[in-house]
Amino acid sequence: VEGDSIPLPQGETKVPMTVRVVVPDGVDFKRYEGVIRIKTAAPDDQVSAGAVSISLGAQVDIDLTVIDKEIKDFKVRKISLPDLNEGHKVGWLYFPGKIRFGMTLENTGNVNVAPSEVSFHIYDATGKVLLEEVSHTNRIKRVEPFATDDVIAELPVHLKAGSYIARYQIKNGDDIKQEGELTLSVLPYGSLQVAGYGFMGLSLSHKASIILPLLALLLLIGAGLYARRSSRALKKT
């Protein structure tokens, strides 16, 4: 729980709190000591006129060390893998299905962080035949230091509708933060009203089949304009 005021539900004896220390620019790299004072009080709307309200307090001693080192680390608190539509063709172009792999990350370092790689090894329903290996294609949102947030990794899948076994890995550099096995459900195209991949999901050959003709057309237009200007210049001379 974060904020200037932390509610303690009735009947509870404790509540989690996150304390974030913002280090000023230019401070010395050394050890610092201090205290955190915590005061309890009833909400203003629950104190009757003329009543006596007793406030309890506590003091927490803190010991901090300011260092000149970046720590990039996180914990994976929760994951989710919703169903997805299978890919589809438009003309000769194949747009793959899009896996939206949800992760709840807790940043345990001191700089913004996100997984360096999220990969899936997808097998048939028996889990014995490897059908596809894919890695995330999007820029995963970074989580601020000491914060917990939900992020999404998007991965392309080129398999037909069906049920598959997906073995995933979430990496932080060379360190595998979490790995496991999930059931991946691919539904017939159009079953879900969610957006799939656009141009970025196309294979390299399909991207080239669009980009190269456009480049050729631009070159022809440029050559035509250059020839036209050259012809006019010759006529003037």
C-alpha positions in Angstrom: 0.0 0.0 0.0 1.4 3.4 -0.9 0.3 7.0 -0.2 0.5 9.7 2.5 -2.4 8.1 4.4 -2.6 4.3 4.8 -6.0 2.9 5.9 -6.0 0.1 8.5 -9.3 -1.9 8.1 -11.4 -2.5 11.2 -10.4 -5.7 13.0 -6.9 -5.8 11.4 -3.7 -5.5 13.4 -1.3 -4.8 10.6 -1.2 -3.4 7.1 1.7 -3.5 4.5 3.4 -0.2 3.6 5.9 0.7 1.0 8.4 3.4 2.0 10.2 5.0 -1.0 13.3 7.1 -0.3 14.2 9.7 -3.0 17.9 10.4 -2.8 18.8 14.0 -3.6 21.3 14.7 -6.4 24.8 15.3 -5.4 24.8 13.4 -2.0 27.9 11.5 -0.9 28.0 7.8 -1.4 28.0 6.6 2.2 25.8 5.2 5.0 23.0 7.2 6.4 20.9 6.7 9.6 17.4 8.1 10.3 14.0 7.4 11.6 10.5 7.0 10.2 7.7 8.2 12.5 4.3 6.5 12.1 1.1 8.0 13.7 -2.3 6.4 13.9 -5.6 8.3 14.0 -9.3 7.7 13.4 -10.6 9.1 10.1 -12.1 12.6 10.5 -15.6 11.5 9.6 -15.6 8.8 12.3 -14.7 11.0 15.3 -17.8 12.2 17.1 -18.0 15.8 18.5 -16.8 15.9 22.0 -15.3 12.4 21.9 -11.8 11.6 23.0 -9.6 10.1 20.3 -6.4 8.3 21.3 -3.6 8.3 18.7 -0.8 5.7 18.9 2.6 6.2 17.3 5.7 4.2 16.4 9.2 5.0 15.4 11.2 2.9 12.9 15.0 3.2 12.8 16.4 3.1 9.3 19.9 2.4 8.0 20.5 3.3 4.3 23.6 3.1 2.2 23.8 5.3 -0.9 25.9 3.6 -3.6 27.0 4.4 -7.1 25.8 1.1 -8.6 22.6 0.3 -10.6 20.8 -2.7 -9.4 18.4 -4.2 -12.1 16.3 -6.9 -10.5 12.7 -7.9 -10.1 10.4 -10.6 -8.8 7.5 -12.1 -10.8 4.5 -12.1 -8.5 1.8 -13.3 -10.9 1.3 -14.3 -14.6 -1.7 -14.7 -16.9 -2.2 -16.2 -20.3 -5.6 -15.4 -21.9 -7.0 -17.2 -25.0 -6.1 -15.7 -28.4 -7.3 -15.8 -32.0 -5.4 -17.8 -34.6 -3.6 -15.9 -37.3 -5.2 -15.1 -40.7 -4.3 -14.3 -44.3 -5.0 -11.1 -46.3 -4.0 -11.8 -49.8 -0.6 -13.4 -49.7 0.2 -11.9 -46.3 -0.1 -13.9 -43.1 -0.8 -12.1 -39.9 0.0 -14.3 -36.9 -2.0 -14.6 -33.7 -0.9 -12.5 -30.8 -0.1 -13.9 -27.3 -0.6 -11.3 -24.6 1.3 -12.7 -21.7 0.6 -10.8 -18.5 3.1 -10.4 -15.7 2.9 -8.7 -12.3 6.4 -7.5 -11.5 7.9 -6.2 -8.3 11.0 -4.1 -8.9 13.5 -5.0 -6.2 16.3 -2.9 -7.7 17.1 0.8 -7.8 16.4 1.6 -11.5 13.5 1.1 -13.8 13.4 -2.4 -15.0 11.6 -4.8 -17.4 12.3 -8.4 -18.5 15.1 -8.6 -21.1 13.4 -11.5 -22.9 10.1 -13.4 -22.6 10.2 -16.6 -24.7 7.7 -19.5 -25.4 8.5 -23.0 -26.5 5.1 -24.3 -27.8 4.4 -28.0 -27.9 1.5 -30.2 -29.1 -1.1 -31.3 -26.5 1.1 -34.2 -25.3 4.0 -31.8 -24.6 6.4 -34.0 -26.6 6.6 -32.4 -30.1 8.1 -28.9 -30.3 6.0 -26.8 -32.8 7.3 -23.3 -32.4 9.7 -21.1 -30.5 8.9 -17.4 -30.2 10.1 -14.4 -28.2 8.4 -11.1 -27.3 8.3 -8.5 -30.0 7.0 -5.4 -28.1 8.8 -3.0 -25.8 7.7 -4.2 -22.3 6.8 -1.4 -19.9 9.4 -0.7 -17.3 8.5 -0.8 -13.6 9.8 1.9 -11.3 12.1 1.1 -8.3 10.3 -0.6 -5.4 7.0 -0.5 -7.2 4.8 -3.4 -8.4 3.0 -3.1 -11.7 1.3 -5.2 -14.4 3.1 -5.5 -17.8 2.4 -7.3 -21.1 4.7 -9.2 -23.4 3.4 -9.8 -26.9 4.5 -12.9 -28.8 3.5 -14.1 -32.3 2.1 -17.5 -32.9 1.6 -19.2 -36.2 -0.4 -22.3 -35.1 -3.9 -23.3 -36.0 -6.8 -23.3 -33.6 -6.3 -25.9 -30.8 -4.9 -26.5 -27.4 -1.1 -26.5 -26.8 1.5 -26.8 -24.1 3.6 -23.6 -23.7 6.8 -23.6 -21.7 7.8 -20.1 -20.9 10.9 -18.3 -19.6 11.1 -14.7 -18.2 14.7 -13.4 -18.2 16.6 -10.6 -16.7 19.8 -10.6 -18.7 21.3 -14.1 -18.3 19.2 -14.8 -15.2 16.0 -16.8 -15.5 13.6 -15.1 -13.1 10.7 -17.5 -13.7 9.9 -20.5 -16.0 7.0 -22.9 -16.1 4.4 -24.6 -18.2 1.0 -23.4 -19.2 -1.9 -24.4 -21.4 -2.2 -22.2 -24.5 -5.7 -22.0 -26.1 -5.8 -20.8 -29.7 -9.3 -20.1 -31.0 -10.6 -19.8 -34.6 -10.0 -16.4 -36.1 -12.7 -13.9 -35.1 -13.7 -15.7 -31.9 -12.4 -12.9 -29.7 -12.8 -9.2 -30.3 -9.2 -8.4 -29.7 -6.6 -6.8 -32.1 -3.9 -9.1 -33.5 -0.7 -8.3 -35.2 -0.3 -5.7 -37.9 2.7 -5.1 -40.1 5.2 -5.8 -37.3 3.9 -9.3 -37.0 4.6 -10.2 -40.7 7.6 -12.5 -41.6 10.7 -10.9 -43.1 9.8 -12.2 -46.5 6.3 -10.7 -46.4 7.6 -7.4 -45.1 10.1 -7.4 -48.0 7.3 -8.1 -50.5 5.7 -4.8 -49.4 8.7 -2.6 -48.8 10.7 -3.5 -51.9 8.0 -2.6 -54.4 7.4 0.7 -52.6 11.1 1.5 -52.7 11.2 0.6 -56.4 8.2 2.9 -57.1 9.8 5.8 -55.2 13.1 5.3 -57.1 11.2 5.4 -60.4 9.3 8.5 -59.4 12.6 10.1 -58.3 14.3 9.1 -61.5 11.5 10.5 -63.6 11.5 13.8 -61.8 15.3 14.1 -62.2 15.1 13.3 -65.9 12.4 15.9 -66.3 14.4 18.6 -64.6 17.5 17.7 -66.6 15.5 17.9 -69.8 14.2 21.4 -68.9 17.7 22.5 -68.0 19.1 21.4 -71.4 16.3 23.2 -73.3 17.1 26.5 -71.5 20.7 26.2 -72.5 
